[in-house]
Amino acid sequence: MTLIAVHSSAIAAVGYDGYTLSVLFHTSDKIYEHHGCPESLYEEFMNAPSMGTFYNQHIRGKFQ
């Protein structure tokens, strides 16, 4: 999966293949994968005023 750079103070890059959301943070070399993420949530995430806050509230711990 290709990751694209994003403008976020917490998140360096994001990838999405229609099922799995991949997130790379500035503070880690590990890519966090969230399987079963709906496209609508991915779109909200990409358009959120704060991607880090959105991630913590709506994505972290909610997908395998």
N, CA, C and O atoms as a Maestro MAE file, in Angstrom:
{
 s_m_m2io_version
 :::
 2.0.0
}

f_m_ct {
 s_m_title
 :::
 protein
 m_atom[256] {
  # First column is atom index #
  i_m_mmod_type
  r_m_x_coord
  r_m_y_coord
  r_m_z_coord
  i_m_residue_number
  s_m_chain_name
  s_m_pdb_residue_name
  s_m_pdb_atom_name
  i_m_atomic_number
  :::
  1 25 0.838 -1.170 0.000 1 A "MET " " N  " 7
  2 3 0.000 0.000 0.000 1 A "MET " " CA " 6
  3 2 0.889 1.241 0.000 1 A "MET " " C  " 6
  4 15 1.890 1.300 0.714 1 A "MET " " O  " 8
  5 25 0.522 2.202 -0.786 2 A "THR " " N  " 7
  6 3 1.258 3.455 -0.863 2 A "THR " " CA " 6
  7 2 0.751 4.416 0.199 2 A "THR " " C  " 6
  8 15 -0.455 4.609 0.355 2 A "THR " " O  " 8
  9 25 1.680 5.014 0.923 3 A "LEU " " N  " 7
  10 3 1.319 6.029 1.907 3 A "LEU " " CA " 6
  11 2 1.531 7.403 1.287 3 A "LEU " " C  " 6
  12 15 2.481 7.615 0.533 3 A "LEU " " O  " 8
  13 25 0.638 8.336 1.611 4 A "ILE " " N  " 7
  14 3 0.788 9.700 1.136 4 A "ILE " " CA " 6
  15 2 1.051 10.608 2.330 4 A "ILE " " C  " 6
  16 15 0.456 10.436 3.394 4 A "ILE " " O  " 8
  17 25 1.934 11.562 2.149 5 A "ALA " " N  " 7
  18 3 2.246 12.518 3.213 5 A "ALA " " CA " 6
  19 2 1.030 13.395 3.466 5 A "ALA " " C  " 6
  20 15 0.316 13.768 2.535 5 A "ALA " " O  " 8
  21 25 0.800 13.721 4.733 6 A "VAL " " N  " 7
  22 3 -0.309 14.584 5.115 6 A "VAL " " CA " 6
  23 2 0.222 15.748 5.955 6 A "VAL " " C  " 6
  24 15 1.312 15.672 6.522 6 A "VAL " " O  " 8
  25 25 -0.551 16.806 6.025 7 A "HIS " " N  " 7
  26 3 -0.197 17.973 6.826 7 A "HIS " " CA " 6
  27 2 -0.822 17.816 8.204 7 A "HIS " " C  " 6
  28 15 -1.982 18.169 8.415 7 A "HIS " " O  " 8
  29 25 -0.047 17.285 9.134 8 A "SER " " N  " 7
  30 3 -0.518 17.046 10.496 8 A "SER " " CA " 6
  31 2 0.692 17.107 11.419 8 A "SER " " C  " 6
  32 15 1.784 16.670 11.057 8 A "SER " " O  " 8
  33 25 0.490 17.646 12.599 9 A "SER " " N  " 7
  34 3 1.607 17.706 13.548 9 A "SER " " CA " 6
  35 2 1.886 16.344 14.162 9 A "SER " " C  " 6
  36 15 2.983 16.121 14.675 9 A "SER " " O  " 8
  37 25 0.923 15.422 14.124 10 A "ALA " " N  " 7
  38 3 1.092 14.103 14.728 10 A "ALA " " CA " 6
  39 2 1.332 12.999 13.700 10 A "ALA " " C  " 6
  40 15 2.067 12.048 13.967 10 A "ALA " " O  " 8
  41 25 0.718 13.126 12.535 11 A "ILE " " N  " 7
  42 3 0.708 12.043 11.552 11 A "ILE " " CA " 6
  43 2 1.532 12.439 10.332 11 A "ILE " " C  " 6
  44 15 1.355 13.521 9.771 11 A "ILE " " O  " 8
  45 25 2.428 11.552 9.932 12 A "ALA " " N  " 7
  46 3 3.315 11.826 8.801 12 A "ALA " " CA " 6
  47 2 2.692 11.415 7.469 12 A "ALA " " C  " 6
  48 15 2.789 12.140 6.479 12 A "ALA " " O  " 8
  49 25 2.040 10.225 7.455 13 A "ALA " " N  " 7
  50 3 1.511 9.702 6.198 13 A "ALA " " CA " 6
  51 2 0.353 8.747 6.459 13 A "ALA " " C  " 6
  52 15 0.227 8.160 7.534 13 A "ALA " " O  " 8
  53 25 -0.493 8.612 5.432 14 A "VAL " " N  " 7
  54 3 -1.691 7.784 5.537 14 A "VAL " " CA " 6
  55 2 -1.851 6.998 4.241 14 A "VAL " " C  " 6
  56 15 -1.534 7.496 3.160 14 A "VAL " " O  " 8
  57 25 -2.343 5.772 4.357 15 A "GLY " " N  " 7
  58 3 -2.684 4.964 3.194 15 A "GLY " " CA " 6
  59 2 -4.041 4.321 3.404 15 A "GLY " " C  " 6
  60 15 -4.441 4.060 4.538 15 A "GLY " " O  " 8
  61 25 -4.749 4.067 2.317 16 A "TYR " " N  " 7
  62 3 -6.053 3.413 2.410 16 A "TYR " " CA " 6
  63 2 -6.302 2.636 1.135 16 A "TYR " " C  " 6
  64 15 -6.119 3.162 0.037 16 A "TYR " " O  " 8
  65 25 -6.723 1.378 1.273 17 A "ASP " " N  " 7
  66 3 -6.947 0.535 0.103 17 A "ASP " " CA " 6
  67 2 -8.411 0.117 -0.061 17 A "ASP " " C  " 6
  68 15 -8.715 -0.813 -0.809 17 A "ASP " " O  " 8
  69 25 -9.312 0.805 0.639 18 A "GLY " " N  " 7
  70 3 -10.722 0.454 0.571 18 A "GLY " " CA " 6
  71 2 -11.154 -0.434 1.724 18 A "GLY " " C  " 6
  72 15 -12.351 -0.633 1.932 18 A "GLY " " O  " 8
  73 25 -10.202 -0.972 2.479 19 A "TYR " " N  " 7
  74 3 -10.495 -1.833 3.628 19 A "TYR " " CA " 6
  75 2 -9.583 -1.526 4.813 19 A "TYR " " C  " 6
  76 15 -10.037 -1.482 5.956 19 A "TYR " " O  " 8
  77 25 -8.316 -1.318 4.540 20 A "THR " " N  " 7
  78 3 -7.341 -1.099 5.606 20 A "THR " " CA " 6
  79 2 -6.810 0.328 5.565 20 A "THR " " C  " 6
  80 15 -6.359 0.816 4.528 20 A "THR " " O  " 8
  81 25 -6.877 0.979 6.716 21 A "LEU " " N  " 7
  82 3 -6.302 2.307 6.892 21 A "LEU " " CA " 6
  83 2 -4.934 2.134 7.534 21 A "LEU " " C  " 6
  84 15 -4.819 1.498 8.582 21 A "LEU " " O  " 8
  85 25 -3.911 2.683 6.927 22 A "SER " " N  " 7
  86 3 -2.550 2.621 7.458 22 A "SER " " CA " 6
  87 2 -2.120 4.016 7.847 22 A "SER " " C  " 6
  88 15 -2.307 4.972 7.095 22 A "SER " " O  " 8
  89 25 -1.533 4.126 9.052 23 A "VAL " " N  " 7
  90 3 -1.146 5.432 9.578 23 A "VAL " " CA " 6
  91 2 0.292 5.373 10.086 23 A "VAL " " C  " 6
  92 15 0.662 4.472 10.840 23 A "VAL " " O  " 8
  93 25 1.092 6.344 9.662 24 A "LEU " " N  " 7
  94 3 2.468 6.479 10.121 24 A "LEU " " CA " 6
  95 2 2.578 7.789 10.892 24 A "LEU " " C  " 6
  96 15 2.285 8.858 10.356 24 A "LEU " " O  " 8
  97 25 2.998 7.705 12.141 25 A "PHE " " N  " 7
  98 3 3.155 8.886 12.981 25 A "PHE " " CA " 6
  99 2 4.571 9.447 12.843 25 A "PHE " " C  " 6
  100 15 5.507 8.727 12.497 25 A "PHE " " O  " 8
  101 25 4.707 10.725 13.115 26 A "HIS " " N  " 7
  102 3 6.024 11.352 13.074 26 A "HIS " " CA " 6
  103 2 6.975 10.738 14.103 26 A "HIS " " C  " 6
  104 15 8.187 10.714 13.888 26 A "HIS " " O  " 8
  105 25 6.438 10.247 15.211 27 A "THR " " N  " 7
  106 3 7.255 9.765 16.325 27 A "THR " " CA " 6
  107 2 7.578 8.279 16.265 27 A "THR " " C  " 6
  108 15 8.151 7.739 17.211 27 A "THR " " O  " 8
  109 25 7.220 7.599 15.164 28 A "SER " " N  " 7
  110 3 7.418 6.153 15.104 28 A "SER " " CA " 6
  111 2 7.746 5.709 13.680 28 A "SER " " C  " 6
  112 15 7.355 6.359 12.711 28 A "SER " " O  " 8
  113 25 8.459 4.608 13.569 29 A "ASP " " N  " 7
  114 3 8.703 4.006 12.265 29 A "ASP " " CA " 6
  115 2 7.696 2.902 11.969 29 A "ASP " " C  " 6
  116 15 7.700 2.328 10.880 29 A "ASP " " O  " 8
  117 25 6.838 2.606 12.936 30 A "LYS " " N  " 7
  118 3 5.847 1.546 12.780 30 A "LYS " " CA " 6
  119 2 4.610 2.094 12.062 30 A "LYS " " C  " 6
  120 15 4.126 3.181 12.379 30 A "LYS " " O  " 8
  121 25 4.113 1.332 11.101 31 A "ILE " " N  " 7
  122 3 2.869 1.676 10.415 31 A "ILE " " CA " 6
  123 2 1.731 0.952 11.140 31 A "ILE " " C  " 6
  124 15 1.740 -0.272 11.269 31 A "ILE " " O  " 8
  125 25 0.769 1.716 11.601 32 A "TYR " " N  " 7
  126 3 -0.392 1.155 12.309 32 A "TYR " " CA " 6
  127 2 -1.482 0.872 11.289 32 A "TYR " " C  " 6
  128 15 -1.909 1.765 10.558 32 A "TYR " " O  " 8
  129 25 -1.937 -0.395 11.245 33 A "GLU " " N  " 7
  130 3 -2.960 -0.799 10.289 33 A "GLU " " CA " 6
  131 2 -4.282 -1.047 11.000 33 A "GLU " " C  " 6
  132 15 -4.337 -1.687 12.050 33 A "GLU " " O  " 8
  133 25 -5.336 -0.525 10.402 34 A "HIS " " N  " 7
  134 3 -6.679 -0.632 10.966 34 A "HIS " " CA " 6
  135 2 -7.576 -1.270 9.905 34 A "HIS " " C  " 6
  136 15 -8.074 -0.596 9.003 34 A "HIS " " O  " 8
  137 25 -7.770 -2.585 10.036 35 A "HIS " " N  " 7
  138 3 -8.544 -3.354 9.063 35 A "HIS " " CA " 6
  139 2 -10.040 -3.158 9.293 35 A "HIS " " C  " 6
  140 15 -10.503 -3.103 10.433 35 A "HIS " " O  " 8
  141 25 -10.781 -3.053 8.203 36 A "GLY " " N  " 7
  142 3 -12.233 -2.902 8.284 36 A "GLY " " CA " 6
  143 2 -12.687 -1.458 8.435 36 A "GLY " " C  " 6
  144 15 -13.834 -1.204 8.802 36 A "GLY " " O  " 8
  145 25 -11.819 -0.531 8.162 37 A "CYS " " N  " 7
  146 3 -12.161 0.892 8.271 37 A "CYS " " CA " 6
  147 2 -13.034 1.288 7.075 37 A "CYS " " C  " 6
  148 15 -12.615 1.122 5.929 37 A "CYS " " O  " 8
  149 25 -14.237 1.807 7.325 38 A "PRO " " N  " 7
  150 3 -15.085 2.205 6.196 38 A "PRO " " CA " 6
  151 2 -14.549 3.448 5.480 38 A "PRO " " C  " 6
  152 15 -13.892 4.296 6.083 38 A "PRO " " O  " 8
  153 25 -14.840 3.533 4.198 39 A "GLU " " N  " 7
  154 3 -14.353 4.648 3.397 39 A "GLU " " CA " 6
  155 2 -14.854 5.989 3.924 39 A "GLU " " C  " 6
  156 15 -14.133 6.986 3.881 39 A "GLU " " O  " 8
  157 25 -16.084 6.012 4.419 40 A "SER " " N  " 7
  158 3 -16.637 7.266 4.944 40 A "SER " " CA " 6
  159 2 -15.810 7.776 6.130 40 A "SER " " C  " 6
  160 15 -15.611 8.983 6.268 40 A "SER " " O  " 8
  161 25 -15.333 6.876 6.978 41 A "LEU " " N  " 7
  162 3 -14.512 7.275 8.117 41 A "LEU " " CA " 6
  163 2 -13.138 7.756 7.641 41 A "LEU " " C  " 6
  164 15 -12.597 8.728 8.166 41 A "LEU " " O  " 8
  165 25 -12.592 7.076 6.658 42 A "TYR " " N  " 7
  166 3 -11.320 7.513 6.067 42 A "TYR " " CA " 6
  167 2 -11.448 8.939 5.523 42 A "TYR " " C  " 6
  168 15 -10.565 9.768 5.744 42 A "TYR " " O  " 8
  169 25 -12.530 9.223 4.822 43 A "GLU " " N  " 7
  170 3 -12.726 10.557 4.251 43 A "GLU " " CA " 6
  171 2 -12.866 11.609 5.354 43 A "GLU " " C  " 6
  172 15 -12.311 12.702 5.240 43 A "GLU " " O  " 8
  173 25 -13.598 11.287 6.412 44 A "GLU " " N  " 7
  174 3 -13.713 12.210 7.548 44 A "GLU " " CA " 6
  175 2 -12.343 12.461 8.175 44 A "GLU " " C  " 6
  176 15 -11.999 13.596 8.505 44 A "GLU " " O  " 8
  177 25 -11.578 11.403 8.332 45 A "PHE " " N  " 7
  178 3 -10.233 11.494 8.904 45 A "PHE " " CA " 6
  179 2 -9.356 12.425 8.074 45 A "PHE " " C  " 6
  180 15 -8.675 13.292 8.623 45 A "PHE " " O  " 8
  181 25 -9.372 12.250 6.760 46 A "MET " " N  " 7
  182 3 -8.529 13.048 5.875 46 A "MET " " CA " 6
  183 2 -8.941 14.523 5.861 46 A "MET " " C  " 6
  184 15 -8.119 15.391 5.566 46 A "MET " " O  " 8
  185 25 -10.195 14.807 6.175 47 A "ASN " " N  " 7
  186 3 -10.694 16.182 6.160 47 A "ASN " " CA " 6
  187 2 -10.821 16.789 7.550 47 A "ASN " " C  " 6
  188 15 -11.298 17.915 7.692 47 A "ASN " " O  " 8
  189 25 -10.403 16.062 8.568 48 A "ALA " " N  " 7
  190 3 -10.537 16.552 9.945 48 A "ALA " " CA " 6
  191 2 -9.612 17.743 10.193 48 A "ALA " " C  " 6
  192 15 -8.492 17.774 9.682 48 A "ALA " " O  " 8
  193 25 -10.075 18.730 10.979 49 A "PRO " " N  " 7
  194 3 -9.217 19.867 11.324 49 A "PRO " " CA " 6
  195 2 -7.961 19.427 12.080 49 A "PRO " " C  " 6
  196 15 -6.895 20.024 11.929 49 A "PRO " " O  " 8
  197 25 -8.100 18.371 12.897 50 A "SER " " N  " 7
  198 3 -6.956 17.799 13.606 50 A "SER " " CA " 6
  199 2 -6.983 16.292 13.396 50 A "SER " " C  " 6
  200 15 -7.797 15.584 13.988 50 A "SER " " O  " 8
  201 25 -6.081 15.813 12.546 51 A "MET " " N  " 7
  202 3 -6.056 14.383 12.255 51 A "MET " " CA " 6
  203 2 -5.686 13.573 13.490 51 A "MET " " C  " 6
  204 15 -6.215 12.479 13.688 51 A "MET " " O  " 8
  205 25 -4.786 14.092 14.325 52 A "GLY " " N  " 7
  206 3 -4.383 13.380 15.535 52 A "GLY " " CA " 6
  207 2 -5.545 13.210 16.497 52 A "GLY " " C  " 6
  208 15 -5.738 12.125 17.046 52 A "GLY " " O  " 8
  209 25 -6.319 14.261 16.709 53 A "THR " " N  " 7
  210 3 -7.483 14.194 17.597 53 A "THR " " CA " 6
  211 2 -8.525 13.241 17.023 53 A "THR " " C  " 6
  212 15 -9.086 12.424 17.752 53 A "THR " " O  " 8
  213 25 -8.787 13.342 15.723 54 A "PHE " " N  " 7
  214 3 -9.761 12.465 15.083 54 A "PHE " " CA " 6
  215 2 -9.338 11.007 15.229 54 A "PHE " " C  " 6
  216 15 -10.155 10.142 15.544 54 A "PHE " " O  " 8
  217 25 -8.060 10.747 14.998 55 A "TYR " " N  " 7
  218 3 -7.532 9.390 15.127 55 A "TYR " " CA " 6
  219 2 -7.792 8.844 16.535 55 A "TYR " " C  " 6
  220 15 -8.285 7.728 16.697 55 A "TYR " " O  " 8
  221 25 -7.460 9.635 17.535 56 A "ASN " " N  " 7
  222 3 -7.633 9.185 18.921 56 A "ASN " " CA " 6
  223 2 -9.095 8.963 19.281 56 A "ASN " " C  " 6
  224 15 -9.405 8.047 20.043 56 A "ASN " " O  " 8
  225 25 -9.991 9.771 18.757 57 A "GLN " " N  " 7
  226 3 -11.403 9.681 19.119 57 A "GLN " " CA " 6
  227 2 -12.179 8.643 18.319 57 A "GLN " " C  " 6
  228 15 -13.116 8.038 18.841 57 A "GLN " " O  " 8
  229 25 -11.804 8.426 17.056 58 A "HIS " " N  " 7
  230 3 -12.646 7.606 16.179 58 A "HIS " " CA " 6
  231 2 -11.982 6.369 15.584 58 A "HIS " " C  " 6
  232 15 -12.677 5.509 15.043 58 A "HIS " " O  " 8
  233 25 -10.666 6.256 15.668 59 A "ILE " " N  " 7
  234 3 -9.982 5.146 15.004 59 A "ILE " " CA " 6
  235 2 -9.199 4.267 15.973 59 A "ILE " " C  " 6
  236 15 -9.346 3.045 15.951 59 A "ILE " " O  " 8
  237 25 -8.376 4.868 16.816 60 A "ARG " " N  " 7
  238 3 -7.526 4.092 17.736 60 A "ARG " " CA " 6
  239 2 -8.361 3.113 18.555 60 A "ARG " " C  " 6
  240 15 -9.331 3.500 19.206 60 A "ARG " " O  " 8
  241 25 -7.972 1.848 18.515 61 A "GLY " " N  " 7
  242 3 -8.608 0.818 19.317 61 A "GLY " " CA " 6
  243 2 -9.946 0.325 18.809 61 A "GLY " " C  " 6
  244 15 -10.565 -0.523 19.451 61 A "GLY " " O  " 8
  245 25 -10.415 0.829 17.673 62 A "LYS " " N  " 7
  246 3 -11.748 0.446 17.175 62 A "LYS " " CA " 6
  247 2 -11.704 -0.561 16.023 62 A "LYS " " C  " 6
  248 15 -12.737 -1.113 15.644 62 A "LYS " " O  " 8
  249 25 -10.521 -0.800 15.468 63 A "PHE " " N  " 7
  250 3 -10.378 -1.737 14.351 63 A "PHE " " CA " 6
  251 2 -9.217 -2.674 14.630 63 A "PHE " " C  " 6
  252 15 -8.274 -2.312 15.334 63 A "PHE " " O  " 8
  253 25 -9.287 -3.886 14.076 64 A "GLN " " N  " 7
  254 3 -8.247 -4.880 14.290 64 A "GLN " " CA " 6
  255 2 -7.098 -4.686 13.339 64 A "GLN " " C  " 6
  256 15 -6.127 -5.441 13.381 64 A "GLN " " O  " 8
  :::
 }
 m_bond[255] {
  # First column is bond index #
  i_m_from
  i_m_to
  i_m_order
  :::
  1 1 2 1
  2 2 3 1
  3 3 4 2
  4 3 5 1
  5 5 6 1
  6 6 7 1
  7 7 8 2
  8 7 9 1
  9 9 10 1
  10 10 11 1
  11 11 12 2
  12 11 13 1
  13 13 14 1
  14 14 15 1
  15 15 16 2
  16 15 17 1
  17 17 18 1
  18 18 19 1
  19 19 20 2
  20 19 21 1
  21 21 22 1
  22 22 23 1
  23 23 24 2
  24 23 25 1
  25 25 26 1
  26 26 27 1
  27 27 28 2
  28 27 29 1
  29 29 30 1
  30 30 31 1
  31 31 32 2
  32 31 33 1
  33 33 34 1
  34 34 35 1
  35 35 36 2
  36 35 37 1
  37 37 38 1
  38 38 39 1
  39 39 40 2
  40 39 41 1
  41 41 42 1
  42 42 43 1
  43 43 44 2
  44 43 45 1
  45 45 46 1
  46 46 47 1
  47 47 48 2
  48 47 49 1
  49 49 50 1
  50 50 51 1
  51 51 52 2
  52 51 53 1
  53 53 54 1
  54 54 55 1
  55 55 56 2
  56 55 57 1
  57 57 58 1
  58 58 59 1
  59 59 60 2
  60 59 61 1
  61 61 62 1
  62 62 63 1
  63 63 64 2
  64 63 65 1
  65 65 66 1
  66 66 67 1
  67 67 68 2
  68 67 69 1
  69 69 70 1
  70 70 71 1
  71 71 72 2
  72 71 73 1
  73 73 74 1
  74 74 75 1
  75 75 76 2
  76 75 77 1
  77 77 78 1
  78 78 79 1
  79 79 80 2
  80 79 81 1
  81 81 82 1
  82 82 83 1
  83 83 84 2
  84 83 85 1
  85 85 86 1
  86 86 87 1
  87 87 88 2
  88 87 89 1
  89 89 90 1
  90 90 91 1
  91 91 92 2
  92 91 93 1
  93 93 94 1
  94 94 95 1
  95 95 96 2
  96 95 97 1
  97 97 98 1
  98 98 99 1
  99 99 100 2
  100 99 101 1
  101 101 102 1
  102 102 103 1
  103 103 104 2
  104 103 105 1
  105 105 106 1
  106 106 107 1
  107 107 108 2
  108 107 109 1
  109 109 110 1
  110 110 111 1
  111 111 112 2
  112 111 113 1
  113 113 114 1
  114 114 115 1
  115 115 116 2
  116 115 117 1
  117 117 118 1
  118 118 119 1
  119 119 120 2
  120 119 121 1
  121 121 122 1
  122 122 123 1
  123 123 124 2
  124 123 125 1
  125 125 126 1
  126 126 127 1
  127 127 128 2
  128 127 129 1
  129 129 130 1
  130 130 131 1
  131 131 132 2
  132 131 133 1
  133 133 134 1
  134 134 135 1
  135 135 136 2
  136 135 137 1
  137 137 138 1
  138 138 139 1
  139 139 140 2
  140 139 141 1
  141 141 142 1
  142 142 143 1
  143 143 144 2
  144 143 145 1
  145 145 146 1
  146 146 147 1
  147 147 148 2
  148 147 149 1
  149 149 150 1
  150 150 151 1
  151 151 152 2
  152 151 153 1
  153 153 154 1
  154 154 155 1
  155 155 156 2
  156 155 157 1
  157 157 158 1
  158 158 159 1
  159 159 160 2
  160 159 161 1
  161 161 162 1
  162 162 163 1
  163 163 164 2
  164 163 165 1
  165 165 166 1
  166 166 167 1
  167 167 168 2
  168 167 169 1
  169 169 170 1
  170 170 171 1
  171 171 172 2
  172 171 173 1
  173 173 174 1
  174 174 175 1
  175 175 176 2
  176 175 177 1
  177 177 178 1
  178 178 179 1
  179 179 180 2
  180 179 181 1
  181 181 182 1
  182 182 183 1
  183 183 184 2
  184 183 185 1
  185 185 186 1
  186 186 187 1
  187 187 188 2
  188 187 189 1
  189 189 190 1
  190 190 191 1
  191 191 192 2
  192 191 193 1
  193 193 194 1
  194 194 195 1
  195 195 196 2
  196 195 197 1
  197 197 198 1
  198 198 199 1
  199 199 200 2
  200 199 201 1
  201 201 202 1
  202 202 203 1
  203 203 204 2
  204 203 205 1
  205 205 206 1
  206 206 207 1
  207 207 208 2
  208 207 209 1
  209 209 210 1
  210 210 211 1
  211 211 212 2
  212 211 213 1
  213 213 214 1
  214 214 215 1
  215 215 216 2
  216 215 217 1
  217 217 218 1
  218 218 219 1
  219 219 220 2
  220 219 221 1
  221 221 222 1
  222 222 223 1
  223 223 224 2
  224 223 225 1
  225 225 226 1
  226 226 227 1
  227 227 228 2
  228 227 229 1
  229 229 230 1
  230 230 231 1
  231 231 232 2
  232 231 233 1
  233 233 234 1
  234 234 235 1
  235 235 236 2
  236 235 237 1
  237 237 238 1
  238 238 239 1
  239 239 240 2
  240 239 241 1
  241 241 242 1
  242 242 243 1
  243 243 244 2
  244 243 245 1
  245 245 246 1
  246 246 247 1
  247 247 248 2
  248 247 249 1
  249 249 250 1
  250 250 251 1
  251 251 252 2
  252 251 253 1
  253 253 254 1
  254 254 255 1
  255 255 256 2
  :::
 }
}
